[in-house]
């Protein structure tokens, strides 16, 4: 059993101590009724049918109610039995209802914590994870906290109380039989020790394969356009079958292992029960116990082995749950690489001036730097461009500004202060970002545009859309700005998605705007109109533009050429063309006229 996982996740149910006390109280009351339930039947057998005299507590009860006839004892016993049954049912309903309520509350809180943690983790974490597997951990594996409350913690507490209560009552009837009844517990312990590793291993394998299957489904369906374009449906289907068969094999193995464990418990308790029935009947034949007492004893025997089975099942669940709990804790315990200082400050009235000071960067576990000794300054309110061959490190460079990653060495300054001095939320609020791959959420077009400024009016949303040359095609849609976008924006063309993303960045009105290949899917005329409007809209704002199209960036205040992770040229368009370097080569290759 993984005690670390169990202890860490126990923190969730322990937030509701009084709730658990209430549930345990209901369960204890249910145990008390279970103890009472066989007693009326004993009276019917021994005192009504056989005619034995009442004695002890039984006599006191019937004397209290002035019941002396057999008929009176019969009806009283039947009424008491019916009342106990009804109360037991009510308590059982309350237990199930409130246990489910507690379990779902815990599940909700754990899922919230997982989602909040995932939002804080850096992009480096996501680069090493499969999105489908992450989703499986939140929607599936997080259910362990429900199991912890409903199928482990409460059943163990209730079963232990029931076990000791039943043993005490049985010992008052016949101590020898009671001791024999619990003698199976060491054997059950040996079975648990023998099976625990296999239970844990098979369950861990099951949920790992389930995560692999979920990840494959997410990735293959997200890229369905490519699959169909390359006519690879059969190939992907075979890959799905392979993962599904792996999951099926792991699942069946886990089920078989769990069932073998349960049947070991059932066989051991069953053999013990048969032996005790025989021994009890033998004692009854020799007059050592009455028929009613034997009935009570056998009833309590079933009630005793019920908790034993429940305990064994709960412990088996705890062992299996460790594998799923470990997958949850792998997220909760993941280090937050991009940290915020305790005394970090909000950004107020920034000029938007930026400085890179001897910045190096490499991805974790990589063996070489992506960026090497980058140093340059950007004056606030200016438009600068960064260009370079594919893989030069342009997108990585701008990702450092939003602190999606932090430099391996060196520092980046905003208005002369290190980025790490500012609150992360405040820093990102100060930046409008258009990513290289446009992404839209499955909500209305208007909501997508207002994503960075949810308080924007309809007028402001439309104004931003007009700046991005998006208003006209949006109004041509059946519901205009209220048109719902399909998942990942698949209902729109690449150019339409880019224009909506541009409108989203314009509407945010941040002092710094980063545009990473923002018009790659647009024609030259539309691009020209957008940048003409952009120059007016971004007055006083710092703009960082990345583009392979030199026509897009040639009017920038300064251009930086990045090659193999280093700045190799800097200057204005005319200077760089005249220098005859890499920029001039790119310019000549694209046949651009001045």
C-alpha positions as CSV (number, residue, x, y, z in Angstrom):
1,X,0.0,0.0,0.0
2,X,1.3,3.5,-0.9
3,X,1.0,5.2,2.5
4,X,2.3,8.5,1.2
5,X,-0.5,8.7,-1.4
6,X,-3.1,7.7,1.3
7,X,-1.9,10.2,3.8
8,X,-1.7,13.1,1.4
9,X,-5.2,12.5,0.0
10,X,-6.6,12.0,3.5
11,X,-6.2,15.8,3.9
12,X,-9.3,16.2,1.8
13,X,-11.8,14.2,3.9
14,X,-10.2,15.6,7.1
15,X,-11.5,19.0,6.1
16,X,-14.9,17.7,6.9
17,X,-14.3,16.2,10.3
18,X,-17.8,17.0,11.7
19,X,-19.4,15.6,8.6
20,X,-17.5,12.4,9.0
21,X,-18.5,12.2,12.7
22,X,-22.1,12.6,11.7
23,X,-21.8,9.8,9.1
24,X,-20.0,7.5,11.6
25,X,-22.8,8.3,14.2
26,X,-25.4,7.2,11.7
27,X,-23.4,4.1,10.9
28,X,-23.0,3.3,14.6
29,X,-26.7,3.6,15.1
30,X,-27.2,1.3,12.2
31,X,-24.8,-1.2,13.9
32,X,-26.9,-1.0,17.1
33,X,-30.0,-1.8,15.2
34,X,-28.3,-4.7,13.5
35,X,-27.4,-6.1,17.0
36,X,-31.0,-5.8,18.1
37,X,-32.5,-7.3,14.9
38,X,-32.1,-11.1,15.8
39,X,-33.4,-10.6,19.4
40,X,-37.1,-10.5,18.6
41,X,-36.7,-13.7,16.5
42,X,-35.0,-15.4,19.5
43,X,-38.0,-14.6,21.6
44,X,-40.4,-16.0,18.9
45,X,-38.4,-19.3,18.8
46,X,-37.5,-19.8,22.4
47,X,-40.4,-18.2,24.3
48,X,-43.4,-18.2,21.8
49,X,-42.9,-21.5,19.9
50,X,-41.0,-23.7,22.4
51,X,-42.4,-22.1,25.5
52,X,-39.2,-21.4,27.5
53,X,-39.5,-18.9,30.3
54,X,-38.2,-15.3,29.8
55,X,-35.1,-14.4,31.8
56,X,-32.8,-11.4,32.4
57,X,-33.2,-8.4,30.1
58,X,-35.8,-10.1,28.0
59,X,-38.1,-10.6,31.0
60,X,-37.6,-7.0,32.2
61,X,-38.7,-5.6,28.8
62,X,-41.9,-7.6,28.6
63,X,-42.6,-6.9,32.3
64,X,-42.2,-3.2,31.6
65,X,-44.9,-3.4,28.9
66,X,-47.0,-5.8,30.9
67,X,-46.9,-8.5,28.2
68,X,-47.2,-12.1,29.6
69,X,-49.1,-14.1,26.9
70,X,-47.4,-15.9,24.0
71,X,-49.6,-14.0,21.6
72,X,-48.7,-10.7,23.1
73,X,-45.0,-11.6,23.0
74,X,-45.4,-12.7,19.3
75,X,-47.0,-9.4,18.2
76,X,-44.6,-7.3,20.2
77,X,-41.6,-9.1,18.7
78,X,-43.0,-8.8,15.2
79,X,-43.7,-5.1,15.6
80,X,-40.2,-4.5,17.1
81,X,-38.6,-6.4,14.2
82,X,-40.6,-4.4,11.7
83,X,-39.7,-1.1,13.4
84,X,-36.0,-2.1,13.5
85,X,-36.2,-2.9,9.7
86,X,-37.8,0.4,8.8
87,X,-35.3,2.4,10.9
88,X,-32.4,0.4,9.4
89,X,-33.6,1.3,5.9
90,X,-33.9,5.0,6.8
91,X,-30.4,5.0,8.2
92,X,-29.0,3.1,5.3
93,X,-30.6,5.7,2.9
94,X,-29.1,8.6,4.9
95,X,-25.7,6.9,5.0
96,X,-25.6,6.4,1.2
97,X,-27.0,9.8,0.4
98,X,-24.7,11.8,2.7
99,X,-21.6,9.6,1.9
100,X,-22.2,10.4,-1.8
101,X,-22.7,14.0,-1.0
102,X,-19.4,14.1,0.9
103,X,-17.6,12.1,-1.8
104,X,-18.8,14.5,-4.6
105,X,-17.7,17.5,-2.6
106,X,-14.3,16.1,-2.2
107,X,-14.1,15.1,-5.8
108,X,-15.1,18.7,-6.8
109,X,-12.4,20.2,-4.5
110,X,-9.6,17.9,-5.7
111,X,-10.6,18.6,-9.4
112,X,-10.4,22.3,-8.6
113,X,-7.0,21.9,-7.1
114,X,-5.8,19.9,-10.0
115,X,-7.1,22.5,-12.5
116,X,-5.6,25.4,-10.6
117,X,-2.3,23.6,-10.4
118,X,-2.3,22.9,-14.1
119,X,-2.9,26.6,-14.8
120,X,0.2,27.4,-12.8
121,X,2.5,24.9,-14.4
122,X,4.9,26.1,-17.1
123,X,4.7,25.1,-20.8
124,X,7.7,22.9,-20.1
125,X,5.4,20.6,-18.2
126,X,2.9,20.3,-21.1
127,X,5.7,19.7,-23.6
128,X,6.3,16.4,-21.8
129,X,2.7,15.3,-21.2
130,X,-0.1,13.9,-23.3
131,X,-3.2,16.1,-23.1
132,X,-5.6,13.2,-23.2
133,X,-3.7,11.6,-20.2
134,X,-4.0,14.9,-18.3
135,X,-7.7,15.0,-19.0
136,X,-8.0,11.4,-17.8
137,X,-6.3,12.2,-14.5
138,X,-8.7,15.1,-13.8
139,X,-11.9,13.5,-14.9
140,X,-11.1,9.9,-14.0
141,X,-8.3,9.4,-11.5
142,X,-9.5,12.3,-9.3
143,X,-12.4,10.0,-8.4
144,X,-10.0,8.3,-5.9
145,X,-10.8,10.9,-3.3
146,X,-14.5,9.8,-3.6
147,X,-13.3,6.2,-3.1
148,X,-11.2,7.3,-0.1
149,X,-14.3,8.6,1.7
150,X,-17.0,6.3,0.5
151,X,-15.2,3.0,0.1
152,X,-12.2,3.2,2.4
153,X,-12.4,5.6,5.3
154,X,-16.0,5.3,6.3
155,X,-16.3,1.5,5.7
156,X,-13.2,0.8,7.7
157,X,-14.4,2.9,10.7
158,X,-17.9,1.3,10.6
159,X,-16.6,-2.2,10.0
160,X,-14.2,-2.0,12.9
161,X,-16.9,-0.8,15.3
162,X,-19.3,-3.5,14.0
163,X,-16.7,-6.2,14.3
164,X,-15.9,-5.5,17.9
165,X,-19.6,-5.0,18.9
166,X,-20.6,-8.3,17.2
167,X,-17.7,-10.2,18.8
168,X,-18.7,-8.9,22.2
169,X,-22.3,-10.0,21.9
170,X,-21.2,-13.4,20.4
171,X,-18.7,-13.9,23.3
172,X,-21.5,-13.4,25.8
173,X,-23.4,-16.3,24.1
174,X,-20.5,-18.7,23.7
175,X,-16.9,-17.5,24.1
176,X,-15.4,-20.6,22.5
177,X,-17.4,-20.1,19.3
178,X,-16.6,-16.4,19.2
179,X,-12.9,-17.0,19.5
180,X,-13.0,-19.6,16.7
181,X,-15.0,-17.1,14.6
182,X,-12.2,-14.5,14.7
183,X,-9.4,-17.0,14.3
184,X,-9.6,-16.6,10.5
185,X,-8.3,-13.0,10.7
186,X,-4.6,-13.8,10.7
187,X,-5.2,-16.0,7.6
188,X,-7.0,-13.1,5.9
189,X,-4.0,-10.9,6.8
190,X,-1.6,-13.3,5.1
191,X,-3.8,-13.3,2.0
192,X,-3.6,-9.5,2.0
193,X,0.1,-9.5,2.3
194,X,0.4,-12.1,-0.5
195,X,-1.9,-10.2,-2.9
196,X,-1.1,-6.5,-2.1
197,X,1.8,-6.0,-4.6
198,X,-0.1,-7.7,-7.4
199,X,-3.2,-5.7,-6.7
200,X,-1.2,-2.4,-6.8
201,X,0.8,-3.4,-10.0
202,X,-2.2,-4.5,-12.0
203,X,-4.2,-1.5,-11.1
204,X,-1.4,0.9,-11.9
205,X,-0.9,-0.8,-15.3
206,X,-4.7,-0.6,-15.9
207,X,-4.9,3.2,-15.4
208,X,-1.7,3.8,-17.3
209,X,-3.1,2.0,-20.4
210,X,-6.4,3.9,-19.9
211,X,-4.5,7.2,-20.0
212,X,-2.6,6.1,-23.1
213,X,-5.9,5.3,-24.8
214,X,-7.4,8.6,-23.8
215,X,-4.3,10.5,-25.0
216,X,-4.4,8.7,-28.4
217,X,-8.1,9.5,-28.9
218,X,-7.6,13.1,-28.1
219,X,-4.6,13.5,-30.4
220,X,-6.1,11.5,-33.3
221,X,-9.5,13.3,-33.3
222,X,-7.8,16.7,-32.9
223,X,-5.9,16.0,-36.1
224,X,-8.7,14.4,-38.0
225,X,-8.2,16.8,-40.9
226,X,-4.7,15.5,-41.4
227,X,-5.7,11.9,-41.0
228,X,-8.4,12.3,-43.7
229,X,-6.2,14.4,-46.0
230,X,-3.5,11.6,-46.0
231,X,-6.1,8.8,-46.2
232,X,-4.7,7.2,-43.0
233,X,-8.0,6.3,-41.4
234,X,-7.2,2.6,-41.4
235,X,-3.7,3.1,-40.1
236,X,-5.1,5.2,-37.2
237,X,-7.8,2.7,-36.5
238,X,-5.3,-0.1,-36.2
239,X,-3.3,2.0,-33.8
240,X,-6.5,2.6,-31.8
241,X,-7.2,-1.1,-31.8
242,X,-3.7,-1.8,-30.5
243,X,-4.1,0.7,-27.6
244,X,-7.6,-0.6,-26.9
245,X,-6.4,-4.2,-26.7
246,X,-3.6,-3.1,-24.3
247,X,-6.1,-1.4,-22.1
248,X,-8.5,-4.4,-22.3
249,X,-5.7,-6.8,-21.3
250,X,-4.6,-4.6,-18.4
251,X,-8.2,-4.1,-17.3
252,X,-9.0,-7.8,-17.3
253,X,-5.8,-8.6,-15.5
254,X,-6.7,-6.1,-12.8
255,X,-10.3,-7.4,-12.6
256,X,-9.1,-11.0,-12.3
257,X,-6.6,-10.1,-9.6
258,X,-9.2,-8.2,-7.6
259,X,-11.7,-11.0,-8.0
260,X,-9.2,-13.7,-6.9
261,X,-8.5,-11.6,-3.8
262,X,-12.3,-11.3,-3.0
263,X,-12.8,-15.0,-3.6
264,X,-10.0,-15.9,-1.3
265,X,-11.7,-13.9,1.4
266,X,-15.1,-15.4,0.6
267,X,-13.8,-19.0,0.7
268,X,-11.9,-18.5,4.0
269,X,-14.9,-16.9,5.7
270,X,-17.3,-19.4,4.1
271,X,-15.3,-22.4,5.4
272,X,-15.2,-20.8,8.9
273,X,-18.9,-20.1,8.8
274,X,-19.6,-23.8,7.8
275,X,-17.4,-25.0,10.6
276,X,-19.1,-22.8,13.2
277,X,-22.6,-23.8,12.0
278,X,-21.7,-27.4,12.5
279,X,-20.0,-26.8,15.9
280,X,-23.0,-24.6,17.0
281,X,-25.5,-27.2,16.0
282,X,-23.5,-29.8,17.9
283,X,-23.6,-27.7,21.0
284,X,-27.4,-27.2,20.5
285,X,-28.0,-30.9,20.3
286,X,-26.3,-31.3,23.6
287,X,-28.2,-28.5,25.2
288,X,-25.3,-26.1,25.6
289,X,-27.2,-23.4,23.7
290,X,-30.9,-22.9,23.0
291,X,-32.3,-22.9,19.5
292,X,-32.9,-19.1,19.8
293,X,-29.4,-18.5,21.0
294,X,-28.0,-20.6,18.2
295,X,-30.1,-18.5,15.7
296,X,-28.8,-15.3,17.2
297,X,-25.2,-16.6,17.2
298,X,-25.4,-17.6,13.5
299,X,-27.0,-14.3,12.7
300,X,-24.2,-12.4,14.4
301,X,-21.7,-14.7,12.7
302,X,-22.9,-13.4,9.3
303,X,-22.9,-9.9,10.8
304,X,-19.3,-10.4,12.0
305,X,-18.0,-11.7,8.7
306,X,-19.8,-8.9,6.9
307,X,-17.4,-6.3,8.4
308,X,-14.5,-8.7,7.9
309,X,-15.3,-8.8,4.2
310,X,-15.9,-5.1,4.1
311,X,-12.5,-4.4,5.8
312,X,-10.8,-6.8,3.4
313,X,-12.5,-5.1,0.4
314,X,-11.7,-1.6,1.7
315,X,-8.1,-2.5,2.2
316,X,-7.9,-4.0,-1.2
317,X,-9.5,-0.8,-2.6
318,X,-6.9,1.2,-0.7
319,X,-4.1,-0.8,-2.3
320,X,-5.6,-0.4,-5.8
321,X,-6.5,3.2,-5.2
322,X,-2.8,4.0,-4.6
323,X,-2.0,3.6,-8.3
324,X,-4.7,6.2,-9.3
325,X,-3.8,8.5,-6.4
326,X,-0.2,8.4,-7.5
327,X,-1.2,9.7,-10.9
328,X,-3.1,12.6,-9.3
329,X,-0.2,13.5,-7.0
330,X,2.2,13.5,-9.9
331,X,0.3,16.7,-11.0
332,X,-0.2,18.2,-7.6
333,X,3.5,17.6,-6.7
334,X,4.9,18.8,-10.1
335,X,7.4,21.7,-9.5
336,X,6.2,25.1,-10.5
337,X,9.3,26.2,-12.5
338,X,8.0,29.8,-13.1
339,X,7.6,31.1,-9.6
340,X,6.3,34.4,-8.3
341,X,8.1,36.3,-5.5
342,X,6.3,36.8,-2.3
343,X,6.9,40.6,-2.5
344,X,6.2,40.8,-6.3
345,X,4.6,44.1,-7.4
346,X,1.7,44.9,-9.7
347,X,2.5,46.8,-12.9
348,X,1.3,50.3,-13.0
349,X,1.7,52.9,-15.8
350,X,4.4,51.0,-17.7
351,X,6.2,52.7,-20.5
352,X,6.7,49.3,-22.2
353,X,10.5,49.6,-22.5
354,X,12.2,46.2,-22.5
355,X,15.8,45.0,-22.2
356,X,17.3,41.7,-22.7
357,X,20.6,41.3,-20.7
358,X,22.9,38.4,-21.7
359,X,19.9,36.0,-21.9
360,X,20.5,32.3,-22.4
361,X,17.8,29.7,-22.5
362,X,17.6,26.0,-22.9
363,X,14.7,23.6,-22.3
364,X,14.9,21.4,-19.3
365,X,16.8,18.2,-20.0
366,X,18.0,19.6,-23.3
367,X,21.8,19.5,-24.0
368,X,22.2,22.8,-25.8
369,X,21.0,26.4,-25.6
370,X,18.2,27.6,-27.8
371,X,19.0,31.3,-27.1
372,X,22.6,32.4,-26.6
373,X,23.7,35.6,-25.0
374,X,20.8,37.7,-26.3
375,X,21.2,41.4,-25.5
376,X,19.1,44.3,-26.9
377,X,16.8,47.1,-25.8
378,X,13.4,48.1,-27.0
379,X,12.3,51.7,-26.4
380,X,8.8,52.0,-25.0
381,X,6.1,52.8,-27.6
382,X,8.3,51.6,-30.6
383,X,7.6,48.8,-33.0
384,X,10.3,46.3,-33.5
385,X,10.5,43.2,-35.6
386,X,12.3,39.9,-35.1
387,X,13.0,37.7,-38.1
388,X,15.1,34.8,-38.9
389,X,15.1,31.3,-40.4
390,X,12.8,28.6,-39.1
391,X,14.0,27.2,-35.8
392,X,16.2,30.3,-35.0
393,X,14.4,30.7,-31.6
394,X,12.0,33.6,-32.4
395,X,8.9,32.2,-30.7
396,X,11.0,31.0,-27.7
397,X,12.4,34.5,-27.3
398,X,9.0,36.2,-27.0
399,X,7.7,33.4,-24.8
400,X,10.2,34.6,-22.2
401,X,8.5,38.0,-22.1
402,X,5.2,36.5,-20.8
403,X,7.3,34.2,-18.5
404,X,5.9,31.1,-20.0
405,X,9.6,30.1,-19.4
406,X,12.3,31.9,-17.4
407,X,15.8,32.4,-18.9
408,X,18.5,29.9,-17.9
409,X,20.9,32.8,-17.4
410,X,20.7,36.5,-17.8
411,X,17.6,38.6,-17.2
412,X,14.8,40.6,-18.9
413,X,13.8,44.0,-17.7
414,X,10.6,46.0,-18.0
415,X,11.1,49.7,-17.3
416,X,14.4,48.8,-15.8
417,X,13.1,46.2,-13.4
418,X,13.5,42.4,-13.7
419,X,10.3,40.7,-14.9
420,X,10.5,38.5,-11.8
421,X,9.9,41.6,-9.6
422,X,6.3,41.8,-11.0
423,X,3.2,39.7,-10.2
424,X,2.8,37.1,-12.9
425,X,-0.9,38.0,-13.4
426,X,-0.1,41.7,-13.7
427,X,2.8,41.0,-16.2
428,X,0.6,38.9,-18.5
429,X,-2.2,41.5,-18.2
430,X,0.2,44.0,-19.7
431,X,0.8,42.0,-22.8
432,X,-1.5,41.3,-25.7
433,X,-0.5,38.2,-27.5
434,X,-1.3,36.7,-30.9
435,X,0.2,33.2,-31.2
436,X,1.7,31.6,-34.3
437,X,-1.2,29.0,-34.3
438,X,-4.5,30.9,-33.9
439,X,-6.7,29.3,-31.2
440,X,-10.4,29.9,-30.6
441,X,-12.5,28.6,-27.8
442,X,-15.9,26.8,-28.3
443,X,-17.9,29.9,-27.5
444,X,-19.4,32.7,-29.5
445,X,-17.2,34.8,-31.8
446,X,-18.0,37.9,-29.7
447,X,-16.9,36.0,-26.5
448,X,-13.7,34.9,-28.2
449,X,-12.8,38.5,-29.2
450,X,-13.6,39.7,-25.6
451,X,-11.7,36.9,-24.0
452,X,-8.9,39.2,-22.8
453,X,-11.4,42.0,-21.9
454,X,-14.7,40.4,-20.8
455,X,-16.2,43.8,-19.8
456,X,-15.9,45.2,-23.3
457,X,-19.1,46.6,-24.9
458,X,-20.5,45.3,-28.1
459,X,-19.3,48.6,-29.8
460,X,-15.8,48.0,-28.6
461,X,-15.9,44.3,-29.8
462,X,-17.1,45.4,-33.2
463,X,-14.4,48.2,-33.4
464,X,-11.7,45.7,-32.7
465,X,-13.1,43.3,-35.3
466,X,-13.1,46.2,-37.9
467,X,-9.4,46.9,-37.1
468,X,-8.6,43.3,-37.8
469,X,-10.7,43.2,-41.0
470,X,-13.0,40.6,-39.4
471,X,-16.3,42.6,-39.1
472,X,-17.5,42.0,-42.6
473,X,-17.2,38.1,-42.6
474,X,-18.5,37.9,-39.1
475,X,-21.7,39.8,-40.0
476,X,-22.1,37.4,-43.0
477,X,-22.5,34.5,-40.6
478,X,-26.0,33.4,-39.6
479,X,-25.8,34.8,-36.1
480,X,-23.1,37.4,-36.5
481,X,-21.1,37.9,-33.3
482,X,-23.3,35.4,-31.5
483,X,-22.3,32.6,-33.9
484,X,-20.9,29.6,-31.9
485,X,-17.4,28.5,-32.9
486,X,-16.7,24.8,-33.2
487,X,-14.0,23.3,-31.0
488,X,-10.5,24.7,-31.9
489,X,-12.3,26.9,-34.4
490,X,-12.6,24.2,-37.0
491,X,-15.8,25.9,-38.4
492,X,-13.7,28.8,-39.6
493,X,-10.8,29.2,-42.2
494,X,-7.3,29.9,-41.1
495,X,-7.5,33.5,-42.2
496,X,-10.7,34.1,-40.3
497,X,-9.3,32.6,-37.1
498,X,-6.2,34.8,-37.4
499,X,-8.3,37.9,-37.8
500,X,-10.5,37.0,-34.7
501,X,-7.3,36.5,-32.7
502,X,-5.9,39.9,-33.9
503,X,-9.2,41.5,-32.8
504,X,-8.9,39.8,-29.4
505,X,-5.4,41.3,-29.0
506,X,-6.5,44.8,-30.2
507,X,-9.4,44.8,-27.7
508,X,-7.2,43.9,-24.7
509,X,-5.5,47.4,-25.0
510,X,-2.3,46.3,-23.3
511,X,0.8,48.5,-23.3
512,X,2.8,45.7,-25.0
513,X,1.6,43.8,-28.0
514,X,3.4,40.6,-29.3
515,X,2.4,39.4,-32.8
516,X,3.8,36.1,-33.8
517,X,3.2,35.5,-37.5
518,X,-0.3,37.1,-37.1
519,X,-1.1,37.3,-40.8
520,X,0.5,34.2,-42.3
521,X,-2.9,32.9,-43.6
522,X,-4.0,36.3,-45.1
523,X,-3.6,37.7,-48.5
524,X,-1.2,40.6,-49.1
525,X,-4.1,43.2,-49.5
526,X,-5.9,42.2,-46.3
527,X,-2.5,42.1,-44.5
528,X,-1.6,45.6,-45.8
529,X,-5.0,47.1,-44.6
530,X,-4.6,45.5,-41.1
531,X,-1.1,46.9,-40.6
532,X,-2.1,50.3,-41.8
533,X,-4.8,50.4,-39.1
534,X,-2.5,48.7,-36.6
535,X,0.1,51.6,-36.9
536,X,-2.7,54.1,-35.8
537,X,-4.2,51.8,-33.2
538,X,-0.8,51.0,-31.5
539,X,0.4,54.6,-31.1
540,X,2.3,54.7,-27.7
541,X,2.3,50.9,-27.4
542,X,5.3,48.7,-27.7
543,X,4.8,46.2,-30.5
544,X,7.0,43.2,-31.1
545,X,6.3,41.6,-34.5
546,X,7.5,38.3,-35.8
547,X,7.0,37.5,-39.5
548,X,8.6,35.7,-42.4
549,X,7.1,38.2,-44.7
550,X,9.5,41.1,-45.0
551,X,6.8,43.3,-46.4
552,X,5.1,43.1,-43.0
553,X,8.0,44.3,-41.0
554,X,10.0,46.6,-43.2
555,X,8.4,49.7,-41.6
556,X,9.4,48.7,-38.1
557,X,11.4,51.2,-36.0
558,X,14.1,48.5,-35.6
559,X,14.6,45.0,-36.9
560,X,16.5,42.2,-35.2
561,X,17.7,39.2,-37.1
562,X,18.0,36.0,-35.1
563,X,19.9,33.0,-36.4
564,X,20.8,29.8,-34.5
565,X,19.8,31.4,-31.2
566,X,21.9,34.6,-31.5
567,X,21.2,38.2,-32.7
568,X,23.3,38.5,-35.9
569,X,22.1,41.8,-37.3
570,X,20.2,44.9,-36.1
571,X,19.0,48.0,-37.9
572,X,16.3,49.5,-40.0
573,X,15.1,48.0,-43.3
574,X,17.2,50.2,-45.6
575,X,20.4,49.7,-43.5
576,X,20.0,45.9,-43.4
577,X,19.4,45.7,-47.1
578,X,22.5,47.8,-47.7
579,X,24.6,45.7,-45.3
580,X,24.3,42.6,-47.6
581,X,23.9,40.2,-44.7
582,X,21.3,37.5,-43.8
583,X,18.4,40.1,-44.0
584,X,19.5,41.2,-47.5
585,X,19.6,37.5,-48.6
586,X,16.1,37.0,-47.3
587,X,14.9,40.2,-48.9
588,X,16.4,39.3,-52.2
589,X,14.9,35.8,-52.0
590,X,11.4,37.2,-51.5
591,X,11.9,39.6,-54.4
592,X,10.6,42.6,-52.4
593,X,10.9,46.0,-53.9
594,X,11.7,49.0,-51.7
